[in-house]
């Protein structure tokens, strides 16, 4: 892992302006909280065109079960979901309410 991290730092450095922009957006969404769980769930576009050799992701209900388990243990202030699937987003909004921050 360190090898790839070092390679990225040397050959793909992130410009300072993007780091600043990311920090501004993070503050806007989460204020000063460092206790945020991030979730990436691909939608039906990925599931239907699943590339050969890629693992199949769990369904939203399985992920929600894991989120609830982790949330009970770590007491997250926010849960951040990224998905392009409106149905998945709705499931999470209905179950997690105001704790959820969702991105299309």
C-alpha positions as CSV (number, residue, x, y, z in Angstrom):
1,X,0.0,0.0,0.0
2,X,2.9,2.4,0.8
3,X,4.4,1.8,-2.6
4,X,1.2,2.9,-4.4
5,X,0.7,5.8,-2.0
6,X,4.3,7.0,-2.7
7,X,3.8,6.6,-6.5
8,X,0.6,8.7,-6.3
9,X,2.3,11.4,-4.3
10,X,5.2,11.6,-6.8
11,X,3.4,11.3,-10.1
12,X,-0.1,12.5,-9.3
13,X,0.1,15.3,-6.8
14,X,-3.2,17.0,-6.0
15,X,-3.1,20.8,-6.7
16,X,-3.5,23.0,-3.6
17,X,-6.6,24.7,-5.1
18,X,-8.5,21.4,-5.2
19,X,-7.5,20.6,-1.7
20,X,-8.9,24.0,-0.6
21,X,-12.1,23.4,-2.5
22,X,-12.5,20.0,-1.0
23,X,-12.0,21.4,2.5
24,X,-14.6,24.1,1.9
25,X,-17.2,21.6,0.7
26,X,-16.4,19.2,3.6
27,X,-17.0,22.1,6.1
28,X,-20.2,23.0,4.3
29,X,-21.6,19.5,4.6
30,X,-20.2,18.3,7.9
31,X,-19.1,21.4,9.8
32,X,-16.2,20.4,12.0
33,X,-17.2,16.8,12.5
34,X,-14.5,14.2,11.9
35,X,-17.0,11.4,12.7
36,X,-18.5,10.7,9.2
37,X,-19.1,7.3,7.5
38,X,-18.8,7.4,3.7
39,X,-20.6,4.9,1.5
40,X,-20.3,4.4,-2.3
41,X,-23.1,2.3,-3.8
42,X,-23.2,1.9,-7.6
43,X,-26.6,1.7,-9.1
44,X,-28.3,-0.4,-11.8
45,X,-26.0,0.9,-14.5
46,X,-23.1,-0.8,-12.9
47,X,-24.9,-3.9,-11.8
48,X,-26.3,-4.5,-15.3
49,X,-23.0,-3.9,-17.0
50,X,-20.8,-5.5,-14.3
51,X,-17.3,-5.8,-15.7
52,X,-15.9,-9.3,-15.9
53,X,-14.0,-10.2,-12.7
54,X,-15.5,-7.5,-10.5
55,X,-17.3,-8.5,-7.4
56,X,-21.0,-8.0,-7.1
57,X,-21.9,-5.3,-4.5
58,X,-24.3,-6.0,-1.7
59,X,-27.9,-4.9,-2.0
60,X,-29.0,-1.7,-0.3
61,X,-30.7,-3.6,2.6
62,X,-27.4,-5.4,3.4
63,X,-25.5,-2.2,3.3
64,X,-28.1,-0.5,5.6
65,X,-27.7,-3.4,8.1
66,X,-23.9,-2.9,8.1
67,X,-24.4,0.9,8.4
68,X,-26.7,0.5,11.4
69,X,-24.2,-1.9,13.1
70,X,-21.3,0.5,12.6
71,X,-23.4,3.5,13.6
72,X,-24.3,1.7,16.9
73,X,-20.7,1.1,17.6
74,X,-19.1,4.4,16.4
75,X,-22.0,6.8,16.8
76,X,-21.4,8.7,13.5
77,X,-22.5,12.3,13.4
78,X,-23.2,12.0,9.6
79,X,-23.4,9.3,7.0
80,X,-22.4,10.4,3.5
81,X,-23.8,8.4,0.5
82,X,-22.7,8.7,-3.1
83,X,-24.8,6.9,-5.7
84,X,-26.3,7.7,-9.1
85,X,-29.3,5.5,-8.4
86,X,-32.4,7.5,-7.2
87,X,-34.0,4.3,-5.8
88,X,-31.0,3.5,-3.6
89,X,-30.8,7.2,-2.4
90,X,-34.5,7.1,-1.5
91,X,-34.1,3.9,0.6
92,X,-31.3,5.5,2.6
93,X,-33.1,8.8,3.0
94,X,-36.1,7.0,4.4
95,X,-34.1,4.9,6.8
96,X,-31.5,7.4,8.0
97,X,-33.3,10.8,7.8
98,X,-31.3,13.9,8.8
99,X,-28.1,12.0,9.6
100,X,-27.7,11.3,5.9
101,X,-25.9,13.5,3.4
102,X,-26.4,12.2,-0.1
103,X,-24.7,13.1,-3.3
104,X,-25.9,12.2,-6.8
